[in-house]
C-alpha cells in the first residue's frame, strides 16, 4: 500500500495492482477480466494500473470540484477571487511521511473507485439479481463514505509543503443531517 510515483517523484496513483488483487482476489482467480483490444495493454497488471492512475486523477478532480476545497483554500488564507483559477489538489502533499496513516485510506478510496467505475462494469452482468451489481453498489457506498470522511476530517493535506501537516492546515467540518422530502434539492457529483 504505497503511493506510486513517476521518475520525477510525483504521485501518479494512490494504489497499485496488488492493492486491487488484495481487495478482490476472486476477480483474478476466475480470469473474468479481459483486456479490451483497443486499450493497447499486453498484461492485466498494466491495464489495472492504468485504471488506477485514471481513478487517482478523477479523485483529485472530484476534490478540486468540491465546495470543501474552496472552503479549505479560504481556511489556509488562500482566498480565490477567480473560481476559474482555483488551484489543483497536489497529490504529493497528501499526508507527507504518512504520519496520519491517511495514505492507506486514499489507497482504499482509489481501489474502490477503480472497482466501481471501471473494473467491475467490464465484467458485470446487468440483470436484476446480478451479484456484480451488488458489488458495484458496495464499492460505490464504500467510496462515498470514505470520501466524506476524508473531507470532513481534513488532517492530511500539507498546504505549505513543509513536510508535516500543522494545526493551522487541519480543517474539521461537521455535517448536520436533516430529513428532506424533496430529492430534487440533492446534488450528487460523480
C-alpha positions as CSV (number, residue, x, y, z in Angstrom):
1,X,0.0,0.0,0.0
2,X,2.2,2.8,-1.2
3,X,1.6,5.7,-3.5
4,X,3.0,5.1,-6.9
5,X,5.4,7.8,-8.2
6,X,6.9,8.6,-11.5
7,X,10.6,9.2,-12.2
8,X,10.4,12.8,-11.0
9,X,8.9,11.7,-7.7
10,X,5.4,12.9,-8.4
11,X,2.5,10.8,-7.2
12,X,0.7,9.3,-10.2
13,X,-1.5,6.8,-8.4
14,X,-2.8,6.2,-4.9
15,X,-2.8,2.5,-5.4
16,X,-1.1,-0.3,-7.3
17,X,-2.1,-3.6,-8.9
18,X,-1.5,-5.7,-5.7
19,X,-4.0,-3.4,-3.8
20,X,-6.7,-4.4,-6.2
21,X,-5.8,-8.1,-6.0
22,X,-5.8,-8.0,-2.2
23,X,-9.2,-6.2,-2.2
24,X,-11.0,-8.7,-4.5
25,X,-8.8,-11.6,-5.4
26,X,-11.6,-13.7,-6.8
27,X,-11.8,-11.4,-9.9
28,X,-8.3,-12.5,-10.9
29,X,-8.7,-16.2,-9.9
30,X,-11.7,-16.5,-12.1
31,X,-9.9,-14.8,-15.0
32,X,-13.1,-12.8,-15.8
33,X,-11.2,-9.6,-16.7
34,X,-10.5,-9.3,-20.4
35,X,-8.3,-6.5,-21.7
36,X,-10.1,-4.6,-24.4
37,X,-8.1,-4.9,-27.6
38,X,-8.3,-1.2,-28.3
39,X,-6.6,-0.4,-25.0
40,X,-3.2,-1.4,-26.2
41,X,-2.1,-3.2,-23.0
42,X,-0.5,-6.6,-23.0
43,X,-1.0,-7.6,-19.4
44,X,-3.8,-7.4,-16.9
45,X,-1.4,-5.7,-14.4
46,X,-0.6,-2.8,-16.8
47,X,-4.3,-2.4,-17.7
48,X,-5.3,-2.3,-14.0
49,X,-2.5,0.1,-13.1
50,X,-3.7,2.5,-15.9
51,X,-7.2,2.3,-14.5
52,X,-5.8,3.2,-11.0
53,X,-3.9,6.2,-12.4
54,X,-7.2,7.4,-14.0
55,X,-9.1,6.8,-10.8
56,X,-6.4,8.9,-8.9
57,X,-6.9,11.7,-11.4
58,X,-10.6,11.5,-11.0
59,X,-10.4,11.6,-7.2
60,X,-8.2,14.7,-7.4
61,X,-10.6,16.4,-9.8
62,X,-13.5,15.5,-7.5
63,X,-11.7,17.0,-4.6
64,X,-11.0,20.2,-6.6
65,X,-14.6,20.5,-7.7
66,X,-16.0,20.1,-4.2
67,X,-17.1,23.1,-2.1
68,X,-14.7,21.6,0.6
69,X,-11.7,22.6,-1.5
70,X,-12.9,26.2,-1.9
71,X,-13.5,26.4,1.9
72,X,-10.2,24.8,2.6
73,X,-8.3,27.4,0.5
74,X,-10.0,30.2,2.4
75,X,-9.2,28.4,5.7
76,X,-5.5,28.4,4.8
77,X,-5.7,32.1,3.7
78,X,-5.5,31.4,0.0
79,X,-8.6,33.4,-1.0
80,X,-9.6,32.6,-4.5
81,X,-11.1,35.6,-6.3
82,X,-11.5,33.9,-9.6
83,X,-13.1,30.5,-9.4
84,X,-11.6,29.6,-12.8
85,X,-8.1,29.8,-11.3
86,X,-8.7,27.5,-8.3
87,X,-5.5,25.6,-7.6
88,X,-5.5,21.9,-8.1
89,X,-5.1,19.4,-5.3
90,X,-1.5,18.3,-5.3
91,X,-1.2,14.5,-4.6
92,X,2.4,15.0,-3.4
93,X,1.1,17.0,-0.4
94,X,-1.3,14.3,0.9
95,X,-0.2,13.1,4.3
96,X,3.6,13.6,3.9
97,X,5.7,10.9,5.6
98,X,2.4,9.0,6.1
99,X,2.2,10.4,9.7
100,X,-1.6,10.2,9.9
101,X,-1.9,6.9,8.0
102,X,-4.2,8.6,5.6
103,X,-2.3,7.3,2.6
104,X,-3.8,3.8,3.2
105,X,-7.3,5.4,3.2
106,X,-6.5,7.1,-0.1
107,X,-5.4,3.8,-1.5
108,X,-8.7,2.2,-0.4
109,X,-10.5,5.2,-1.9
110,X,-8.7,4.7,-5.2
111,X,-9.3,0.9,-5.3
112,X,-13.0,1.4,-4.5
113,X,-13.3,4.0,-7.3
114,X,-11.5,1.8,-9.8
115,X,-13.6,-1.2,-9.0
116,X,-17.0,0.6,-9.1
117,X,-16.3,2.7,-12.1
118,X,-14.0,0.7,-14.4
119,X,-13.2,-2.9,-13.4
120,X,-16.5,-4.4,-12.3
121,X,-18.5,-2.8,-15.2
122,X,-16.3,-4.6,-17.6
123,X,-17.4,-8.0,-16.3
124,X,-20.8,-7.3,-14.8
125,X,-23.9,-8.9,-16.0
126,X,-26.5,-6.2,-15.8
127,X,-29.5,-8.2,-14.7
128,X,-31.9,-7.8,-11.8
129,X,-30.3,-10.3,-9.5
130,X,-26.7,-9.9,-10.5
131,X,-24.1,-10.2,-7.8
132,X,-21.9,-8.0,-9.9
133,X,-24.4,-5.1,-9.5
134,X,-24.4,-5.7,-5.7
135,X,-20.6,-5.5,-5.7
136,X,-20.6,-2.2,-7.7
137,X,-23.1,-0.8,-5.2
138,X,-21.0,-2.0,-2.3
139,X,-17.9,-0.3,-3.6
140,X,-19.8,2.8,-4.5
141,X,-21.1,3.1,-0.9
142,X,-17.6,2.4,0.4
143,X,-16.1,5.1,-1.8
144,X,-18.7,7.7,-0.9
145,X,-18.4,7.0,2.8
146,X,-14.6,7.2,2.8
147,X,-14.6,10.3,0.6
148,X,-17.0,12.1,3.0
149,X,-14.9,11.0,6.0
150,X,-11.7,12.3,4.4
151,X,-13.1,15.7,3.5
152,X,-14.8,16.0,6.9
153,X,-11.6,15.3,8.8
154,X,-9.1,17.1,6.6
155,X,-5.9,16.5,8.6
156,X,-4.0,15.0,5.7
157,X,-3.1,17.9,3.4
158,X,0.2,19.8,3.8
159,X,-0.8,23.0,2.1
160,X,2.5,24.9,2.7
161,X,4.6,21.9,1.6
162,X,6.6,21.9,4.8
163,X,6.7,18.1,5.3
164,X,4.2,18.0,8.1
165,X,0.6,19.0,8.5
166,X,0.4,21.7,11.1
167,X,-2.6,22.5,13.2
168,X,-3.5,25.5,11.1
169,X,-3.7,23.3,8.0
170,X,-6.3,20.9,9.5
171,X,-9.9,21.7,8.8
172,X,-12.5,19.6,10.5
173,X,-16.1,20.1,9.4
174,X,-19.3,18.5,10.7
175,X,-22.3,17.8,8.6
176,X,-25.7,18.1,10.1
177,X,-28.1,15.7,8.7
178,X,-31.7,16.6,8.2
179,X,-34.6,14.9,6.6
180,X,-36.0,16.2,3.4
181,X,-38.8,15.0,1.3
182,X,-37.5,16.7,-1.8
183,X,-34.8,14.7,-3.6
184,X,-34.6,17.3,-6.3
185,X,-32.6,19.6,-4.0
186,X,-29.8,17.0,-3.6
187,X,-26.9,17.3,-5.9
188,X,-24.5,14.4,-6.4
189,X,-21.1,14.7,-8.0
190,X,-19.9,11.5,-9.6
